[in-house]
């Protein structure tokens, strides 16, 4: 009885909190209900919005923690094979060292970290590198692998055991297309009602389809029943997957080559632009020199004309002092 009363009281409080602001019933709430309201929903927030907000908060999940490799003082092995990166992206083998000598070498190289990269080898392999750079390169490599890897999908083709020749050719063509794309194909023969009695014809149809696609596919397992239907799973052959992988690599190489060529063209165009600007500046300097020479010639011509009008300097002097 007490539980029923408590349930009714909680229900009444939730209903009153979902009412619009300023409703007369909200003023009748007891003071003891204030802490409960602060923990659940406010008077201004409807109950539906409050529940949606709480569900979103619960769906976030726990925070993910970074898994760090064994490094520095955490390395327990006493003898290590140490490598260090050099210019060009390659690693230089420093040889066998004790753990103390390897840690000392890492500090001498600029306070770098000693990271255990292969603990299964004998002796274990450690690398002297900055951990932040090592982590960045690992994430970059993982992204490249994920980008290059193609997700294998399972395509399905459905048919009846009474399928016509033309329809069968269409199904076979679609299955071959899916297999050449690197996908697995699920072949299903459907039966309706009492047609399930003719399952032998379904097995024969799947065997025929497997034989027709034997150039591109292999059968993973014999046909099996799935309720009223028969199902068969085909996978691409190894040579087909290798060809797809080679085509993808060739496409990536061509893209990288085009990008490199584009960068070289931009650099050449930038250098050519600077050269043209330098030539333009030289031409401007030459024009300025010609202008100055013309000004000097004008001054000389003006002096000659004055001498012709006034006569030579000697004659003018003679006239003044005679």
N, C-alpha and C positions, 0 to 999 in steps of 0.2 A: 504494500500500500504506500509506504514511504517512497519507494522508487518511482511509482506512478506519479505521485505528487511532484517529485523532483523533476521528472521528465516534462510534466506539464508546465512547471515554472520556467524551465529552460526554453521550451518552445514558445511560451508567451513573450519572454524577453527577446528572443530572436525575431519574432514577428513584429514587436514594437520597434526594434532597431531598424527594420526595413521600411518603416513608414516614412513619408516625406518629412522634411525638417519643419518644425513648428507645429506638428500635430498635437492635439490636446492630450492624447494618451501618453506621449513621451514625458509630460510633466508629472505623470503619476508614478514614474519609476522610482523605486526606493533608492536611498543613497548607497545601500550595500551593493547595488548592481553596477556601480560605476567602475570598480576594478575589473569586473567581468567584461564590461563593454570595451575597456581599454585594451584587453587582451584579444578580443574577437573583432568586432566591426564597430566603426564609429557611427554616430547618429546620422551623419551626412552621407555615409557610404552604404549603398544597398547591399543586401546579403549576397546577391548573385555575384557582384563585382568583388566582394571580399573573398568568396570561395574561389573565384577564378584566379585572384592574386595569390592565394595560398597554394593552389595547385601548380602555378608557374614556379613558385619558390621551391616546391618539393621536387619538380622535374629537373632541376639543375644537376643533380647528382653530386657525388663527392669530387673535390678537386683532384686533378691528376698530379702525381709526383714525378719529378724527373729522376730517371735511373742513371746514375753516374757510374762510369767505369772505375775499376780499381786503379788508384793513382797515388804517387808520392809515398807517404808513410804507410799507406794501406797495403802496399805490396809486401808479401810475406816471403817470397822466394829470395834466396841469398845470391844466386848467380843468374845474371840476365844477359840476353843478347840485345844490345842497344842500337837503335837507328835514329837518325835525325834528318829532318828535311833540309834540302839545299835548293839553290836557285834553279828554276826550271820545273819545279813540281815533283822532283824525284827525291828518293830517300838515300842517305848515305849510311852505310853500315859502319858503326864505330867499334864493333867487336864485342867480345865477352867482357863483362864488368861485374863487380860486386854491387850489391844494392847501394852501399854507401858511396862508392865511386860514381855510380850513375846519378845519384841525387846531387852529388857535388858538381858533376859535369852539367847538369840541368841548371844549377844556380849560376855557374860560370857563363852559360850561354844567354844570360839576361833574365834570370829568374823564371825560367820556363818550368813546365810540369813534366813529370815522368809518368806516362800512362801505359798500363798493361794492355796490349792489343791482342795478344795470343798467349793464353795460359796453358794450352794443351801441348805446345811444342816443347822440345827438350834441347836447350834451356828455353824458358819463356822469353817472348819477344816484347820489349818495351820501346816506346817512342818518346823522344824529347820534343815537345811541342806545347804551344800555348793552348790551354784547355778550351778557351772560348773559340779559337780558330778551329781546333779539332772538332768541336761540337757543330760549328757552322758547316764544315766540310761533310760531316756525316749526314746532317739533315739535307744538304744539297744533293748528296749521292742518293739518299733514299727517295727524294723527290724525282730524280732522273729515272731511277728504276721503276717507280710507280707510273711515271708518264710513259715510259717505253713499253711497259707490260700491258698487254691487251686483255681485258676481262672476257673470259670465255663464257658465252651465253648458250643456253639450251633452247634451240628452236624446235618447234613441233609441227609436224604435218599429219593431218587426219584424213582417213579414207575408209571406205567400206570394202568388204570383201567382194562386192559386186561391182567394183569400180570399172568404168569404161577405159578403153585403150588411151583415148586422148587425155582424159583426166589423170590417168596414171602417168603419162609422159609429163604433164604439168607438175605433178607432185615430185617426180624424180628430178626434174629440172630445178625446182626450188630447193630440194634437198642438196643437190650438187652445188648450187650457189652458196648455200649456208656453209657447207663443208669447206669450200674454197676460201671463205672468209675467216676460217679458223674456229667456227662454232660447232658445238655438238648438236646432233639432230635426234629428236625423239619421234619415231614412227609409230603411229597408233592406228590400229584397225578397230573400228567401232561395230558393235552388234546391237540390234534392236529387237527386243522381245525374244521370240523363239529362234532368231537368227544365230543365237549363241550355239545352237546345235551344230553349226557348220564351222566350228573353230578350226578345223583342219585346213579349210580353204584360206583362213586368215594366216596360219603358219606358213603355208605355201607362198602367199603373197609377200610376206615379210622376207622370206628366203630369196625370192626373186628380186626384190628391191635391194637386198644386201649384195647379191651377185652383180646387179647392174651398176652399183656404186662402189664396187671393190677397187676401182682404180684410185679413188680419193678417200675412202673410208674403211674403217675396220669395225667389226662388231664387238662391243664391250662385253656383252653377255647374251645368252639365248633369249628369245622372246618369252615374256612372262605375262601372266594375267593381272589385270587391274580392274577388278569388278567384272563387268561385261566386256571389257575391251582387252586387246592384246597390245603390248608395248615392246618396242625394241629401241635401244640406244646405240647410235653410231657416232664415232669420233673420227676426226681427220687423221690421215696417215702422217708418219713422221716427216716424210719428204715434203708434204704440203705445208706443215708447220714451219719447216726450215725455209722453204721458199718465201713464206709470208714474213718470217723474221728477217731474211736477207733483203727483201723489198723495203721493209720498214727502216733497216739500217742504211740502205742506199738513199732513201728519201731524206733521212736525217743528215747524212753526209752532204748531200746536194744543198740542203738548206743552210748548213754551216758554211759551205763554200760560197754560196751566194751572199750570205751575210758578211763574210770576210772580204769578198770582192767589193761589196758596197762600201764597207769601211775604208778600204784602200782607195776607192774612187773619191770618196769624200775628202780623204787626206790629200790626195793629189789635186783635187779642185781647190782646196783651201790654200795649198802651197802655190798653185798657179795664180790664184787671186792676189796673194801677197806679192808675187813677182810683177804682175801687171801694175799694181799700185806703185811699186818702186820705180818702174819705167815711166809712169805718168809723172811722178815727182821729179825725175831727171829731166823730162821734157820741159816741165815748168821752169826749172832752174836755167835751162838753156835759153828759153824765151826771155827770162829776166836779163840774162847777160846780153842778148841781142838788143834789148831795149836800152840798156845802159850804154852800149856802144853807139847806138843811134843818137843818144843825147850828147855824147862827146863830139860826134861828127857835127851836130848842129852848132855846138859851141865854137868849134874851129871855123865853120863857115861864117858864123856871125862875126868872129874876129877879123877874118879876111875882108869881109865887106866893109867894116869900119876903117880898116887900113886903106882900102881903096878910096873911100870917100875923103878921108883926112890926109891921106898921103902917108909916107913912111914916117917912122918915129924920128929919124934924123932931120928930115925936112921940116917937121913941125918944130923941132927944137931950134933949128937954124932960124926959122921965122920968128920965134919968140925972143931969141937972144941976139938977133942982128940989129 
